[in-house]
Amino acid sequence: MRSGSAGTPPGAVVDGRVQDSTAVGLALKQLLARNEILETRAFVAVSDAVAAFRVLKLPPAATKAEIDSTVSRELNLDPTRMATRWVEVRRTPALCEVYATTWDRALVKNAAEAARIAGLDPVVVELKSACVARLVAEPTCVVLDTLSVPMEVFLIASGIPQVWHCFHADASLGNDLAPVLAGPLRSVMRFNRRRRDTEFGHQSPVFIVGEQMLPTQVVANLAQMIDHPVLELPMPARIPPELRYATYITCLGLMMRRSK
């Protein structure tokens, strides 16, 4: 396996959105050449900032037309700017569960175009939240990525992303960091608890993704503030030292994707 990591020019990517496809594509092209990567098929993970998603629970006998209608009602956005897709993830005698997502066509097009400028064929474009959900062994949890700018929070239940939230925070605050992280985490968990049939309870852990674990006192304070266990997300085996942890787990989750 060959792997590599590189930054993008200033302003080319802003808050997870590709603003300059040419600049990103050229940086990617140089990265591929530097690491002698000749593969041309590309799986692309994009920030959840370019999309919105919902997990919908419908009657067990819901038809495709009824699901289409519910998705259109729940994701009532401008169809000229946004594209929508849904997939059935579970059907039991009690319910039909559907994962629906809608994305900004222009922003996803920018990411795909960057891959093409680098000489790649973007055969799959997927949200980071779906990639991360595949890598977490705990089916119901929260993942806090302190490495991304802005920081990101993913709430996962039954192995499916339920909520995504981003916020800006200064990771150099030391022991003062706990209150800064606690606010967004509580907001995400409160939002999820307002929904019906939630499976996220007080014993569901919060996993921290970072190059280094937060100081012990920060972890203890954070756990007390949010009333949930706070743990370091277990490091995958054989992580290349030159790759950022959050980038690596996103790539692994993307490769685990099951193509239809």
C-alpha positions as CSV (number, residue, x, y, z in Angstrom):
1,M,0.0,0.0,0.0
2,R,1.2,3.5,-0.9
3,S,0.0,6.5,1.0
4,G,0.7,10.1,1.4
5,S,-0.6,13.4,2.8
6,A,-0.3,17.0,1.8
7,G,-1.9,20.3,2.5
8,T,-3.8,22.6,0.1
9,P,-3.0,26.2,-0.9
10,P,-4.6,28.9,1.4
11,G,-8.2,29.5,0.5
12,A,-8.5,26.5,-1.7
13,V,-10.6,24.6,0.9
14,V,-12.6,26.6,3.4
15,D,-14.5,24.9,6.3
16,G,-14.5,21.6,4.4
17,R,-15.7,23.1,1.1
18,V,-13.6,23.0,-2.0
19,Q,-13.5,26.6,-3.3
20,D,-10.7,26.3,-5.9
21,S,-10.8,23.0,-7.7
22,T,-7.8,23.8,-9.8
23,A,-5.5,24.5,-6.8
24,V,-6.7,21.4,-5.0
25,G,-6.4,19.2,-8.1
26,L,-2.8,20.4,-8.8
27,A,-1.8,19.7,-5.1
28,L,-3.3,16.3,-5.4
29,K,-1.6,15.6,-8.7
30,Q,1.8,16.5,-7.1
31,L,1.0,14.2,-4.1
32,L,0.3,11.3,-6.4
33,A,3.5,11.8,-8.4
34,R,5.6,12.2,-5.3
35,N,4.3,8.9,-3.9
36,E,4.4,7.1,-7.2
37,I,0.7,6.3,-7.1
38,L,-0.5,5.1,-10.5
39,E,-4.1,4.1,-9.6
40,T,-6.6,6.3,-11.4
41,R,-9.9,5.2,-9.8
42,A,-10.7,7.5,-6.8
43,F,-13.0,7.2,-3.8
44,V,-13.6,10.8,-2.5
45,A,-14.6,11.6,1.1
46,V,-16.1,15.1,1.4
47,S,-17.0,17.1,4.5
48,D,-20.6,16.9,5.8
49,A,-20.6,20.7,5.3
50,V,-21.6,20.1,1.6
51,A,-24.7,18.1,2.6
52,A,-27.5,17.3,5.0
53,F,-28.8,13.9,6.0
54,R,-31.7,12.4,8.0
55,V,-32.4,9.0,9.4
56,L,-36.1,8.4,8.9
57,K,-38.2,5.8,10.6
58,L,-41.3,4.8,8.7
59,P,-44.1,2.1,9.0
60,P,-42.7,-1.3,8.1
61,A,-44.9,-1.6,5.0
62,A,-43.8,1.8,3.5
63,T,-43.6,1.7,-0.2
64,K,-41.0,3.3,-2.4
65,A,-43.5,6.1,-3.3
66,E,-44.2,6.7,0.4
67,I,-40.5,6.9,1.2
68,D,-40.0,9.3,-1.7
69,S,-42.7,11.5,-0.4
70,T,-41.4,11.5,3.2
71,V,-37.8,12.2,2.1
72,S,-39.1,15.1,0.0
73,R,-41.0,16.5,2.9
74,E,-38.1,16.1,5.4
75,L,-35.5,17.5,3.1
76,N,-37.5,20.2,1.5
77,L,-34.7,22.1,-0.3
78,D,-34.2,23.8,-3.7
79,P,-34.1,20.9,-6.2
80,T,-32.2,23.0,-8.7
81,R,-29.3,23.4,-6.3
82,M,-29.6,20.3,-4.2
83,A,-29.6,16.6,-5.2
84,T,-31.3,14.0,-3.0
85,R,-30.9,10.2,-2.5
86,W,-32.1,7.7,0.0
87,V,-31.2,4.1,0.9
88,E,-33.1,1.6,3.0
89,V,-30.8,0.5,5.8
90,R,-33.2,-1.7,7.9
91,R,-36.7,-3.2,7.6
92,T,-38.2,-5.1,10.5
93,P,-41.7,-6.1,11.5
94,A,-41.8,-2.9,13.5
95,L,-40.3,-0.3,11.2
96,C,-38.6,0.7,8.0
97,E,-35.4,2.8,8.5
98,V,-34.1,5.0,5.8
99,Y,-30.9,7.0,5.5
100,A,-31.5,10.1,3.3
101,T,-29.0,12.7,2.2
102,T,-29.2,15.8,0.1
103,W,-26.1,17.6,-1.2
104,D,-25.1,20.8,-2.8
105,R,-24.5,19.9,-6.4
106,A,-21.9,22.7,-7.0
107,L,-19.8,21.9,-3.9
108,V,-19.7,18.1,-4.7
109,K,-18.9,19.0,-8.3
110,N,-16.0,21.1,-7.1
111,A,-14.5,18.1,-5.2
112,A,-15.0,15.7,-8.1
113,E,-13.5,18.2,-10.5
114,A,-10.4,18.5,-8.3
115,A,-10.0,14.7,-8.6
116,R,-10.3,14.9,-12.4
117,I,-7.7,17.7,-12.6
118,A,-5.4,15.4,-10.8
119,G,-6.0,12.7,-13.5
120,L,-8.3,10.6,-11.4
121,D,-11.8,9.2,-12.0
122,P,-14.0,9.9,-9.0
123,V,-16.1,6.8,-9.0
124,V,-17.5,7.4,-5.5
125,V,-18.1,10.5,-3.5
126,E,-19.2,10.0,0.1
127,L,-19.7,11.9,3.3
128,K,-17.0,11.8,6.0
129,S,-19.6,10.9,8.6
130,A,-20.5,7.6,6.8
131,C,-16.8,6.7,6.5
132,V,-16.2,7.3,10.2
133,A,-19.2,5.3,11.3
134,R,-17.8,2.2,9.7
135,L,-14.5,2.5,11.7
136,V,-16.1,2.7,15.1
137,A,-16.5,-0.6,16.9
138,E,-19.1,0.8,19.3
139,P,-22.4,1.0,17.4
140,T,-23.8,3.9,19.4
141,C,-21.4,6.7,20.3
142,V,-20.2,10.2,19.6
143,V,-16.9,10.9,17.8
144,L,-15.2,14.2,18.3
145,D,-12.5,15.0,15.7
146,T,-10.3,17.7,17.3
147,L,-7.9,17.7,14.3
148,S,-10.3,19.0,11.7
149,V,-10.7,22.8,11.2
150,P,-13.4,23.4,12.2
151,M,-13.7,20.6,14.8
152,E,-16.4,18.0,14.0
153,V,-18.8,16.0,16.1
154,F,-20.5,12.8,14.7
155,L,-23.3,11.1,16.7
156,I,-23.7,7.5,15.5
157,A,-26.5,5.2,16.5
158,S,-26.8,1.5,15.4
159,G,-23.8,2.1,13.2
160,I,-25.5,4.9,11.2
161,P,-24.6,8.6,11.4
162,Q,-27.5,10.5,13.0
163,V,-26.1,14.0,13.6
164,W,-23.1,16.1,12.3
165,H,-22.0,19.4,13.8
166,C,-18.9,21.5,13.4
167,F,-17.5,24.3,15.6
168,H,-14.3,26.4,15.9
169,A,-12.2,25.9,19.0
170,D,-8.6,26.5,20.0
171,A,-7.0,23.2,20.9
172,S,-4.1,25.0,22.7
173,L,-6.4,26.2,25.6
174,G,-5.0,23.4,27.9
175,N,-7.2,22.8,30.9
176,D,-9.6,25.5,29.8
177,L,-10.5,23.4,26.7
178,A,-13.1,21.2,28.5
179,P,-15.9,23.9,28.7
180,V,-15.3,24.8,25.0
181,L,-15.8,21.2,23.9
182,A,-18.6,20.5,26.3
183,G,-21.0,23.0,24.8
184,P,-21.1,21.6,21.3
185,L,-21.2,18.0,22.6
186,R,-24.2,18.8,24.8
187,S,-26.0,20.5,21.9
188,V,-25.6,17.5,19.7
189,M,-26.8,15.1,22.4
190,R,-29.7,17.3,23.4
191,F,-30.8,17.6,19.7
192,N,-30.7,13.8,19.3
193,R,-32.6,13.1,22.5
194,R,-35.5,15.3,21.3
195,R,-36.0,12.8,18.5
196,R,-38.2,9.8,19.0
197,D,-36.9,6.3,19.4
198,T,-33.3,7.5,20.1
199,E,-30.9,4.8,21.2
200,F,-28.3,7.1,22.6
201,G,-28.1,6.7,26.4
202,H,-26.0,8.1,29.2
203,Q,-23.5,5.2,29.0
204,S,-22.8,5.8,25.3
205,P,-19.2,6.9,25.0
206,V,-17.7,10.0,23.5
207,F,-14.5,9.1,21.5
208,I,-11.8,11.7,20.9
209,V,-9.8,11.7,17.7
210,G,-6.5,13.5,17.9
211,E,-2.8,13.1,17.4
212,Q,-2.4,12.9,21.2
213,M,-5.0,12.3,23.8
214,L,-6.3,15.3,25.7
215,P,-4.7,15.9,29.1
216,T,-6.2,13.7,31.9
217,Q,-7.7,16.6,33.7
218,V,-9.4,17.9,30.5
219,V,-10.9,14.4,29.9
220,A,-12.1,14.1,33.5
221,N,-13.7,17.6,33.4
222,L,-15.3,17.0,30.0
223,A,-16.8,13.6,31.1
224,Q,-18.2,15.3,34.2
225,M,-19.7,18.2,32.3
226,I,-21.4,16.1,29.7
227,D,-22.2,13.1,31.9
228,H,-20.8,10.5,29.5
229,P,-17.6,8.4,29.3
230,V,-14.9,10.1,27.3
231,L,-12.3,7.9,25.7
232,E,-9.6,7.9,23.1
233,L,-10.7,6.3,19.8
234,P,-8.6,3.2,19.5
235,M,-5.8,3.7,17.0
236,P,-6.1,1.5,13.9
237,A,-3.3,-1.0,13.3
238,R,-0.4,-0.1,11.0
239,I,-1.2,3.6,10.7
240,P,1.4,5.3,8.4
241,P,3.3,7.8,10.5
242,E,3.0,10.6,7.9
243,L,-0.8,10.5,7.8
244,R,-3.0,12.4,10.2
245,Y,-5.2,10.0,12.3
246,A,-8.5,11.5,11.3
247,T,-7.5,11.4,7.6
248,Y,-6.5,7.7,7.9
249,I,-9.7,6.5,9.6
250,T,-11.8,8.4,7.0
251,C,-9.9,6.7,4.2
252,L,-10.3,3.3,5.8
253,G,-14.0,3.8,6.2
254,L,-14.3,4.9,2.6
255,M,-12.5,1.8,1.4
256,M,-14.9,-0.3,3.5
257,R,-17.8,1.1,1.5
258,R,-20.0,-1.6,-0.1
259,S,-20.7,-0.6,-3.7
260,K,-24.0,-1.7,-5.2
